[in-house]
Amino acid sequence: MARRGRRRPQHQRRRELLALADVSRPYHPSPAMRSSPAEIPSVHRRSKRSSSASATPYPTWVILNRMGNRRDSLHGDGTTSAASCTSAGEEIRVSLDLAKPPRTSLLVLDWPQGPRPSEGTTSYPHVIAAHRDAVLLEIVSAAKYPRQRAVDYFVYDASEGHPHPSLTRLPVCCWKGTSNADSPRPRVMSREAMGLLSCGKDLFIVADLERRPKQPSAVNIYLFCSGSDDWRVLRGVPISIRDDDDGVSDLGWWSTDVVLPYGRRFLIWVDYLRGMIIANMLAHGSGNDQHQQPPVPVLRYVPLPVDPVLGNPYHSDYGRGCPAATRSLKHGRNITLFSLLENQTWREDATLDFAQLWGLDSENRLPHVKPEFPVVDMEHPHVVCFLLNKGRHFAEPEATTWMIKVHMKKKILLDITDYSNKAGCSSSYQKTYRAARKMSEGLSFISTEMPCYLSAETMEK
């Protein structure tokens, strides 16, 4: 099966882009907008497509929903399917249902022996992370009150040099404490704090960051490298912090909202109320040798371009809120786009207030609700996709949700698409498709360049 060549971003240097909603209202932790995967030092340019390739409508990147779909046929789609088995020995297949942004894409799970989709959210796959040619997903074998050993993690890999994508089940990560030194117990992994880094040459790294409440300037990292038989546990990894950083002593309240990959060496753990922990996962020149264990990551703290929320961020009524949806600041009703430069300083690139946004909708099709869960276009860094969900704000569960695509600098509404939440779907696949999309509402999206690594037939089906 012929594969499309690897392609890199066309813009001259990719930078970390962060969108923040500036909303005036009484404080409760209401949400910082999500950023795109990006790279921190210098990056390579994406190679230009051939003239024949540029004429095709293939997307170079897609937006994945967090919750995947169930199909349960084991036939897959013939192009993106990869097979494996759960820890219970049940056969599964994973494939991708891809769409051009601002439409969202779905990971699809075929699991005939698994729990029925009607049994609840745990019977659906959960997408944890994605980077370049790889996707990290979680499958829970028991629909109700799952035991930790019933939770399986897989990496879907479409790396170049293989005729078909592969699906690798990760070993169980166990922990030992003073009370269970002789009987290690499976560790509960964090969906929010697990990151995936595709390093090339069949090498990928999965890492889970755990804070140390009594030692805020250090963290524990649970690390798995492809080709390994087990996880590494790195305790007390120090975080490099500049002396002039305000609010750093408050890292004891750190809570990861999202993990972003950057290039082939960096993972970035983001707390939208505090800042970022940037980790060089392949420091000291370890390269891409999958037979060599990566060294201890080198960590550094970088503040966000807005004041951190100091102290305990948990509200008695709202909890911590949903910082991945939108981040409320102090004045106005604006969306602001920032770039993190190579010297670790931020630059404001564009601002769009809500009145300007609604003014772009000349046909008055869109609901005037706060845009949420922004995704920065992986090809054009001044273009951002947003979710508009009237049902979330006005208790209308069947309200239509919208995805919009906006050029922040030129202030142009580039594209819109809508999804109906009304019942009435006929086929079982349509029902589970609608259920997966519905369950993904309130969860951040994941952007990925996976189409660049799949066969041309995948996008033509």
C-alpha positions as CSV (number, residue, x, y, z in Angstrom):
1,M,0.0,0.0,0.0
2,A,1.5,3.3,-1.1
3,R,1.9,5.9,1.6
4,R,1.9,9.6,1.2
5,G,5.2,11.2,2.0
6,R,5.8,12.9,5.3
7,R,5.1,16.6,5.3
8,R,6.1,19.3,7.7
9,P,4.4,22.6,8.4
10,Q,4.7,25.2,5.7
11,H,5.0,28.3,7.9
12,Q,8.6,29.4,8.4
13,R,8.9,28.6,12.1
14,R,6.2,27.0,14.2
15,R,5.6,28.6,17.5
16,E,3.5,27.6,20.5
17,L,0.1,29.4,20.0
18,L,-2.2,30.0,22.9
19,A,-5.7,31.5,22.6
20,L,-7.3,33.0,25.7
21,A,-10.8,34.3,26.2
22,D,-11.0,37.5,28.1
23,V,-14.4,37.6,29.7
24,S,-15.7,40.0,32.3
25,R,-17.7,38.3,35.1
26,P,-17.3,37.3,38.7
27,Y,-14.4,34.9,39.2
28,H,-14.9,31.3,39.3
29,P,-12.3,29.1,37.6
30,S,-13.7,29.3,34.2
31,P,-11.6,28.0,31.5
32,A,-8.3,28.7,29.6
33,M,-8.4,28.0,25.9
34,R,-6.5,25.1,24.5
35,S,-3.4,25.6,22.4
36,S,-2.0,23.8,19.4
37,P,0.8,21.3,19.4
38,A,4.0,23.2,18.5
39,E,7.7,23.4,18.9
40,I,9.8,25.4,21.2
41,P,13.4,25.7,19.8
42,S,13.8,25.9,16.1
43,V,11.9,23.6,13.7
44,H,12.2,22.3,10.2
45,R,10.0,23.4,7.4
46,R,7.4,21.1,5.9
47,S,8.5,19.9,2.5
48,K,6.3,21.4,-0.3
49,R,3.8,19.1,-1.9
50,S,4.0,18.1,-5.6
51,S,1.6,19.9,-7.9
52,S,-0.5,16.8,-8.2
53,A,-0.7,16.4,-4.4
54,S,-1.6,20.1,-3.9
55,A,-4.6,19.7,-6.2
56,T,-6.2,17.0,-4.0
57,P,-8.6,18.0,-1.2
58,Y,-6.8,15.9,1.5
59,P,-6.6,17.6,4.8
60,T,-3.0,17.9,6.2
61,W,-4.3,17.7,9.7
62,V,-7.5,16.8,11.6
63,I,-9.3,17.6,14.9
64,L,-9.9,14.5,16.9
65,N,-12.8,14.2,19.4
66,R,-11.8,12.8,22.8
67,M,-14.4,10.0,22.7
68,G,-14.2,7.5,19.9
69,N,-16.9,5.6,18.1
70,R,-17.9,1.9,18.3
71,R,-18.6,-0.2,15.2
72,D,-17.8,-3.8,16.2
73,S,-17.5,-5.5,12.8
74,L,-13.8,-6.3,12.9
75,H,-13.7,-5.6,9.2
76,G,-12.2,-2.1,9.8
77,D,-12.2,0.3,6.9
78,G,-9.5,-1.5,4.8
79,T,-7.1,1.4,5.0
80,T,-6.5,2.8,8.5
81,S,-7.4,-0.3,10.5
82,A,-4.9,-1.8,13.0
83,A,-5.5,-5.0,15.1
84,S,-4.5,-6.0,18.6
85,C,-5.9,-7.8,21.7
86,T,-7.0,-6.4,25.1
87,S,-5.3,-7.7,28.3
88,A,-8.3,-10.2,28.5
89,G,-7.4,-11.6,25.0
90,E,-10.3,-10.0,23.2
91,E,-9.6,-9.0,19.6
92,I,-10.0,-5.4,18.7
93,R,-9.5,-3.2,15.7
94,V,-8.9,0.6,15.6
95,S,-9.4,2.8,12.6
96,L,-10.0,6.5,11.9
97,D,-13.0,8.4,10.4
98,L,-11.3,11.5,9.2
99,A,-12.8,14.9,8.1
100,K,-11.4,18.2,7.0
101,P,-11.4,20.9,9.8
102,P,-13.4,22.6,11.1
103,R,-15.3,19.3,11.0
104,T,-14.1,16.9,13.7
105,S,-12.8,13.4,13.2
106,L,-13.3,10.2,15.2
107,L,-11.3,7.2,16.2
108,V,-13.4,4.1,15.6
109,L,-13.1,0.9,17.8
110,D,-14.3,-2.5,16.6
111,W,-14.7,-4.7,19.7
112,P,-17.4,-7.3,19.3
113,Q,-16.6,-9.0,22.6
114,G,-16.5,-5.8,24.6
115,P,-19.2,-4.1,26.6
116,R,-22.2,-3.0,24.6
117,P,-22.1,0.7,23.7
118,S,-25.4,1.2,25.5
119,E,-23.6,0.4,28.8
120,G,-22.1,3.9,29.2
121,T,-19.1,6.1,28.4
122,T,-16.6,3.5,29.6
123,S,-17.5,1.2,26.7
124,Y,-16.2,3.8,24.2
125,P,-12.5,4.4,23.5
126,H,-11.0,7.6,24.9
127,V,-8.3,9.4,22.9
128,I,-5.6,10.5,25.3
129,A,-3.0,12.2,23.0
130,A,-1.7,12.3,19.4
131,H,1.5,13.3,17.8
132,R,2.6,13.1,14.2
133,D,2.0,9.4,13.2
134,A,0.8,8.1,16.5
135,V,-2.4,8.2,18.7
136,L,-2.6,7.1,22.4
137,L,-6.0,5.7,23.4
138,E,-7.6,4.1,26.5
139,I,-10.0,1.2,26.5
140,V,-11.8,0.1,29.7
141,S,-12.8,-3.6,29.6
142,A,-15.4,-3.4,32.3
143,A,-18.3,-1.0,31.8
144,K,-19.1,-0.5,35.5
145,Y,-16.7,0.0,38.4
146,P,-13.7,-1.1,36.3
147,R,-10.7,-2.7,38.0
148,Q,-7.4,-1.0,37.2
149,R,-6.1,-4.0,35.3
150,A,-9.1,-3.8,33.0
151,V,-7.9,-0.5,31.7
152,D,-5.7,-0.9,28.6
153,Y,-3.7,1.7,26.8
154,F,-2.8,1.4,23.1
155,V,-0.6,3.3,20.7
156,Y,-1.9,3.4,17.1
157,D,1.1,3.9,14.9
158,A,1.1,4.8,11.2
159,S,4.9,5.4,10.9
160,E,6.5,5.4,7.5
161,G,8.2,2.2,6.4
162,H,5.4,-0.2,7.4
163,P,2.7,-1.3,4.9
164,H,-0.1,-1.0,7.5
165,P,-0.7,0.9,10.8
166,S,0.0,-1.0,14.0
167,L,-1.7,-1.1,17.4
168,T,0.5,-1.7,20.4
169,R,-0.9,-2.4,23.9
170,L,1.3,-0.9,26.6
171,P,2.2,-2.9,29.7
172,V,0.5,-2.1,33.0
173,C,2.3,0.6,35.0
174,C,2.6,-0.6,38.6
175,W,3.8,1.3,41.7
176,K,5.5,0.2,44.9
177,G,5.1,2.0,48.2
178,T,6.1,1.2,51.8
179,S,2.9,-0.6,52.3
180,N,3.0,-2.8,49.2
181,A,6.7,-3.3,48.4
182,D,6.1,-7.0,47.8
183,S,2.9,-6.7,45.9
184,P,3.0,-3.8,43.4
185,R,-0.4,-2.4,42.4
186,P,-1.5,-1.0,39.0
187,R,-1.2,2.7,39.0
188,V,-4.2,4.8,38.0
189,M,-2.9,6.9,35.0
190,S,-4.1,10.4,34.4
191,R,-5.9,11.1,31.2
192,E,-5.0,14.8,31.5
193,A,-1.3,14.4,32.4
194,M,-0.4,11.6,29.9
195,G,1.5,12.8,26.9
196,L,2.7,11.1,23.7
197,L,5.9,12.0,21.7
198,S,6.6,10.4,18.3
199,C,10.4,10.7,17.9
200,G,10.8,9.0,14.5
201,K,12.3,5.7,13.4
202,D,9.6,3.6,15.3
203,L,10.4,5.4,18.5
204,F,7.6,6.8,20.7
205,I,7.5,7.9,24.3
206,V,4.5,7.9,26.7
207,A,4.9,10.0,29.9
208,D,2.6,10.7,32.8
209,L,3.6,13.6,35.1
210,E,2.7,13.5,38.8
211,R,3.1,16.5,41.1
212,R,4.7,16.3,44.6
213,P,2.6,18.4,47.0
214,K,5.4,18.7,49.5
215,Q,8.0,19.5,46.9
216,P,6.4,21.8,44.3
217,S,9.6,22.4,42.4
218,A,9.9,18.7,41.4
219,V,7.7,16.1,39.9
220,N,7.5,12.3,39.4
221,I,7.4,11.1,35.8
222,Y,6.2,7.6,34.7
223,L,7.9,6.9,31.4
224,F,7.4,4.3,28.7
225,C,9.6,4.0,25.6
226,S,8.6,1.8,22.6
227,G,10.5,-1.4,22.6
228,S,10.6,-1.6,26.4
229,D,9.0,-4.2,28.5
230,D,8.1,-2.0,31.4
231,W,7.6,1.6,32.7
232,R,10.4,3.6,34.3
233,V,9.5,5.6,37.4
234,L,11.5,8.8,37.8
235,R,11.0,10.4,41.2
236,G,11.8,14.0,42.2
237,V,12.7,15.3,38.8
238,P,13.6,19.0,39.4
239,I,11.9,21.9,37.5
240,S,14.2,24.7,36.5
241,I,12.6,28.0,37.5
242,R,13.8,31.5,36.8
243,D,14.3,33.7,39.9
244,D,12.0,36.5,38.4
245,D,9.0,34.2,37.8
246,D,6.0,35.3,40.0
247,G,3.7,32.7,41.5
248,V,6.1,29.8,41.1
249,S,5.8,29.0,44.8
250,D,2.2,28.2,44.0
251,L,3.1,25.2,41.9
252,G,1.9,23.1,44.8
253,W,-1.6,23.7,43.3
254,W,-0.5,22.5,39.9
255,S,-3.1,20.6,37.9
256,T,-2.4,19.5,34.3
257,D,-5.0,20.5,31.8
258,V,-3.3,19.3,28.6
259,V,0.0,17.8,27.4
260,L,1.4,19.2,24.1
261,P,4.1,17.5,22.0
262,Y,6.7,19.7,20.3
263,G,9.0,18.6,17.6
264,R,10.5,15.2,18.3
265,R,12.1,16.0,21.7
266,F,9.7,18.0,23.8
267,L,6.5,17.5,25.8
268,I,4.8,20.5,27.4
269,W,2.5,20.0,30.4
270,V,0.1,23.0,30.7
271,D,-1.9,24.2,33.6
272,Y,-4.0,27.0,32.2
273,L,-4.2,28.7,35.6
274,R,-0.4,28.5,36.3
275,G,1.8,28.1,33.3
276,M,3.8,25.4,31.5
277,I,6.4,22.8,32.3
278,I,8.5,22.1,29.2
279,A,10.3,18.8,29.2
280,N,13.2,17.9,26.9
281,M,12.5,14.1,26.8
282,L,15.6,13.3,24.7
283,A,18.2,15.6,26.4
284,H,22.0,14.9,26.3
285,G,21.8,13.7,22.7
286,S,20.1,10.3,23.2
287,G,18.8,10.5,19.6
288,N,16.2,8.2,18.1
289,D,17.6,4.9,19.1
290,Q,14.7,2.8,20.3
291,H,17.0,0.3,22.0
292,Q,18.5,3.1,24.2
293,Q,16.5,4.2,27.2
294,P,15.9,8.0,27.1
295,P,17.6,10.0,29.9
296,V,15.9,11.7,32.7
297,P,13.9,14.6,31.2
298,V,15.2,18.2,31.7
299,L,12.3,20.3,32.9
300,R,11.8,24.1,32.9
301,Y,8.8,26.3,34.0
302,V,7.5,29.0,31.6
303,P,4.7,31.3,32.8
304,L,1.7,32.1,30.6
305,P,1.3,35.7,29.2
306,V,-1.4,36.4,31.8
307,D,-1.3,36.5,35.6
308,P,-1.6,33.1,37.2
309,V,-4.4,32.3,39.5
310,L,-2.8,32.2,42.9
311,G,-3.7,30.0,45.8
312,N,-6.4,27.3,45.8
313,P,-8.2,27.4,42.5
314,Y,-11.1,25.2,43.6
315,H,-14.4,27.0,44.0
316,S,-16.9,25.6,46.5
317,D,-19.7,25.6,43.8
318,Y,-17.8,25.2,40.5
319,G,-14.8,23.2,41.5
320,R,-11.8,24.0,39.3
321,G,-14.0,24.7,36.3
322,C,-12.9,23.8,32.8
323,P,-9.8,25.7,32.0
324,A,-9.4,23.8,28.7
325,A,-12.6,25.4,27.3
326,T,-11.9,29.1,28.0
327,R,-9.8,31.2,30.4
328,S,-11.6,34.2,32.0
329,L,-9.4,37.2,32.6
330,K,-10.4,40.6,34.0
331,H,-11.6,43.0,31.3
332,G,-13.7,42.8,28.1
333,R,-14.9,40.0,26.0
334,N,-11.9,39.2,23.7
335,I,-10.1,36.3,22.2
336,T,-6.3,36.9,22.1
337,L,-3.7,34.9,20.2
338,F,-0.2,34.7,21.6
339,S,3.0,33.2,20.2
340,L,5.7,31.8,22.5
341,L,9.0,32.7,20.9
342,E,12.3,30.9,21.1
343,N,13.6,33.1,23.9
344,Q,10.6,32.0,26.0
345,T,8.8,35.4,25.8
346,W,5.3,35.9,24.5
347,R,4.1,38.0,21.7
348,E,0.5,39.1,21.1
349,D,-0.4,38.4,17.5
350,A,-4.1,39.1,17.2
351,T,-7.2,40.1,19.1
352,L,-10.8,39.6,18.2
353,D,-13.7,40.7,20.4
354,F,-17.0,38.9,20.5
355,A,-18.9,41.7,18.7
356,Q,-16.4,41.5,15.8
357,L,-16.8,37.7,15.8
358,W,-20.6,37.8,15.5
359,G,-20.3,40.6,12.9
360,L,-18.4,38.1,10.6
361,D,-21.6,36.0,10.5
362,S,-23.4,38.0,7.8
363,E,-26.2,35.5,7.6
364,N,-26.8,35.3,11.3
365,R,-26.6,31.6,11.5
366,L,-24.5,31.2,14.6
367,P,-25.7,31.2,18.3
368,H,-24.2,34.1,20.2
369,V,-22.5,32.0,22.9
370,K,-19.0,32.1,24.1
371,P,-16.6,30.2,21.7
372,E,-14.8,27.4,23.5
373,F,-12.1,24.8,23.0
374,P,-10.0,26.6,20.4
375,V,-7.7,24.6,18.1
376,V,-5.0,26.5,16.3
377,D,-4.7,25.5,12.6
378,M,-1.5,23.3,12.3
379,E,-0.8,24.8,8.8
380,H,-1.8,28.4,9.3
381,P,-1.0,29.7,12.8
382,H,-3.3,32.7,12.7
383,V,-6.4,30.5,11.9
384,V,-8.3,29.1,14.9
385,C,-11.2,26.7,15.1
386,F,-13.8,27.1,17.9
387,L,-16.8,25.2,19.2
388,L,-20.1,27.0,19.7
389,N,-22.4,24.9,22.0
390,K,-25.7,26.6,22.8
391,G,-26.9,23.5,24.7
392,R,-24.1,23.8,27.2
393,H,-25.1,27.4,28.2
394,F,-28.9,27.2,27.9
395,A,-29.7,23.6,29.0
396,E,-30.9,22.6,25.5
397,P,-29.5,19.1,25.0
398,E,-30.8,18.8,21.4
399,A,-29.4,22.2,20.4
400,T,-27.2,22.2,17.3
401,T,-23.5,22.6,18.0
402,W,-21.2,24.4,15.6
403,M,-17.6,24.4,14.7
404,I,-16.2,27.6,13.1
405,K,-12.9,28.5,11.5
406,V,-11.7,32.1,11.9
407,H,-8.7,34.0,10.6
408,M,-7.7,36.0,13.7
409,K,-5.5,38.6,11.9
410,K,-7.6,39.1,8.8
411,K,-10.9,38.8,10.8
412,I,-12.5,36.5,8.3
413,L,-15.0,33.7,9.0
414,L,-13.4,31.0,6.8
415,D,-15.8,28.0,7.4
416,I,-18.6,26.7,9.6
417,T,-20.1,23.3,10.1
418,D,-23.0,22.2,12.3
419,Y,-23.9,18.9,14.1
420,S,-27.4,18.1,15.0
421,N,-28.0,16.6,18.4
422,K,-31.5,15.5,17.7
423,A,-32.4,11.9,18.1
424,G,-33.7,9.9,15.1
425,C,-30.5,8.3,13.7
426,S,-31.4,5.0,12.0
427,S,-28.3,2.7,11.8
428,S,-26.4,1.5,14.9
429,Y,-23.2,3.2,13.6
430,Q,-25.0,6.5,13.3
431,K,-26.3,6.1,16.9
432,T,-22.9,5.4,18.3
433,Y,-21.4,8.2,16.1
434,R,-23.8,10.7,17.6
435,A,-23.2,9.3,21.1
436,A,-19.4,9.6,20.7
437,R,-19.8,13.2,19.6
438,K,-22.2,14.0,22.4
439,M,-19.9,12.5,25.0
440,S,-17.0,14.6,23.7
441,E,-18.8,17.8,24.4
442,G,-17.1,19.5,27.4
443,L,-13.8,17.8,26.5
444,S,-10.9,19.5,24.7
445,F,-10.0,18.5,21.1
446,I,-6.8,17.0,19.9
447,S,-5.1,18.2,16.7
448,T,-3.0,15.8,14.7
449,E,-1.1,15.5,11.4
450,M,-2.1,11.8,11.1
451,P,-3.4,12.2,7.4
452,C,0.1,13.0,6.3
453,Y,1.1,9.4,7.3
454,L,-1.8,7.4,6.0
455,S,-2.3,6.0,2.5
456,A,-3.9,8.2,-0.2
457,E,-6.7,5.6,-0.4
458,T,-7.7,6.5,3.2
459,M,-8.8,10.0,2.2
460,E,-10.4,8.7,-1.0
461,K,-12.7,6.2,0.5
